[in-house]
Amino acid sequence: MKQFISFVKKEFHHIARDKRTLFILLGMPIMQILIFGFALTNEVKNSKIAILDQSNDPSTQALRSELDASRYFDITQDLHSYQEIEAAFKKGKIKMAVIFPARLANDLDHFNTAQVQLVADASDPNVANTLTNYATAIILDYQDRITNNRRLPYTIKTEMRMLYNPQLKGAYSFVPGVMAMVLMLVCTLMTAITIVREKELGTMEIMLVSPMQPFKIVVAKAVPYLLLSIVNISSILLLSVFVLDVPVNGSLLLLIFESILFTLTCLAFGLLISTKTDSQQTAMFIALTGMFLPTIMLSGFMFPIENMPLPLRILSNIVPAKWFYYIVKEVMIKGLGITAVWKETLILTGMLLFLLVLSIRNFKIRLA
């Protein structure tokens, strides 16, 4: 046991001597969670829009005020003709134009109906769809107020309710993804170069002639990064709760357990890469292409897996981040328990055991 602890201490000394690497290991999670939480978000805010008001009556003025007061829109231009609409879009000055027809208030008073036209820049279809939905909701809310919620003839109304994230904050989606990405980078990338570094420095011979078993050497390499990952998990959760206002609705202990399980899986994958490569550059390249890109593309973090072709949906099943991302959303965001994520937990456990066995079997006790 003393020999094992000494190997762990030696690995900690390696990490502590490289201040830049240590800063990256501990600072990267904080920077990523802040960037993804505030800068990279799928919410649409402060979008520049133009108004073409052909009526200029109290109703259109009220609707204009409603749109301008919203955090989603910023009225930057008043148009005077339809010809100016296309010119404004071509110059890239606006994302959407709102057109109020002539005699809008009169139509509402006499016919109980009026039409407002929304013209959006669909070069980015997701943004265009989001903006038109926001504007439609504001207009319908105004309609309800002026009719005092009376039921008009043949009116079909929809009532929306957003579960788990009523304010539609992007952080609720990004936090689980950032957790998977950070733990993957720290664990897989850093452990992938540990054993390779010993080979390049020529210290592997000393380790091999020691009385330590290969299994204990491999585990000793992983322990420091496991502890650093626990620190990263804590910092991510603290920032999520107190800075991004993303609550932990489920069991905190279950969430930490699942995070450690995913961490161990990434460590095992990193150690497997480390035992199969002979240079740090090769190990880093394999770790980035083998875990970083699949985590971004095939975990459901950035792109819905349901929208992918069948071969990619099948391939996503071997990406550990996919199952961890699902677990974090179910436990942290939806507040569910182990009964909702036990299948995903078993899959991660199976991946961990498989990768760990391969790492130990591929650990060469002779360099020649």
C-alpha positions, 0 to 999 in steps of 0.5 A, a space after each residue: 500500500 505504501 508503494 501505491 501511495 508513493 506512486 500516486 504522490 509521484 504523479 501529483 508531483 508531475 502535475 504540480 510542477 507543470 503550473 500551466 497544465 495545472 491551471 488548465 485542469 482547474 481553470 478550464 471548467 470555470 471558463 467553459 461553464 461561464 462561456 457556455 452559460 452566458 455567451 454560447 446560448 440558444 436563446 435569442 435576445 436583443 434582436 434588431 427589428 424594423 417596424 412598418 406602421 401603416 396605421 399609426 393608431 393606439 393599437 399599433 403604438 401599444 403593440 410597438 411598445 410591447 415588442 420594444 419592452 421585450 428582452 427579445 427585440 430591439 426596434 432599430 428602424 422605422 420603415 415607410 414602404 415595402 421597398 425599404 424592407 428588402 433593402 434593410 435585410 440586404 444590409 444586414 441591419 435587421 433580423 425581422 420586420 413587423 408590418 402593421 396594416 392600415 386601419 388596424 384599430 378600426 378592423 379590431 373594433 368593427 370586425 374583431 379581427 386584424 392581421 399583422 405580418 412578420 417577415 424574418 431573415 430565414 438564412 438562419 432558420 432556427 433564429 427566424 422561427 424563434 423570433 416569429 414565435 416570440 412576436 406571435 406570443 406577444 401579439 396574442 398576449 395583447 389580444 387577450 388583454 384587449 378582449 378581456 379574455 373573452 371567447 370569440 366565436 370559433 377561436 382555437 387557443 393554445 396554452 403552452 406550459 414549459 416543464 423543467 425550464 419555464 424560462 427557456 434558459 439555454 444554460 439548462 441544456 449547456 450545463 450537462 453538456 459542459 460537464 461531459 466535455 470538461 470531464 472528458 477533456 481532463 480525464 481522457 486527454 491528460 491520462 492519455 499522455 501519462 504512461 507515454 510521458 514515462 516512456 519518452 522520459 525513460 523512467 518507465 524502466 524504473 517503474 517496471 523493475 519496481 515490485 508494483 503490479 501493472 494493475 496498481 501502476 495503471 490505477 496510480 496513474 489515474 488517481 490524481 486525475 480522478 481527484 482533480 475531476 472531483 474538484 472540477 465537478 464541484 466547481 461546475 455545480 457551484 457555478 451552475 447553481 449560484 451563477 447560472 441559476 440552474 438548480 439541482 432538482 434531483 439527488 446531489 449524491 446520485 449526481 456526484 456518483 454518476 459524475 464519478 462513474 463517467 470520470 472513471 470511464 474517461 480515465 480508463 479510455 485515456 489509459 487505454 490510449 496511453 498503453 497503445 501509443 508511443 508518443 504524447 502527440 499521438 496520444 493527444 491526437 487519438 484522445 481528441 479525435 476519439 472523445 472530443 469530437 464524438 462528445 460534441 457531435 454524437 452526445 446530443 449536446 449540440 445536435 439532437 441524435 433523433 435527427 441524425 441518420 441511422 448509422 450515426 444514431 447507432 454509432 452514438 451508442 458507443 460514446 460514453 458522453 451520450 449516456 452521461 449527458 442523458 443522466 445529468 439531464 434526468 437527475 439535475 434538470 428533471 429531478 428524477 432518481 436512479 429508477 429513471 437512469 439505471 439502464 444508462 448507469 449499467 451501460 457506463 459501468 460496462 464501458 468502464 470495466 471493458 476499458 479498464 480490462 483492456 488497459 491492464 491487458 495492453 500494459 506492456 511490462 517490457 519496453 522492447 
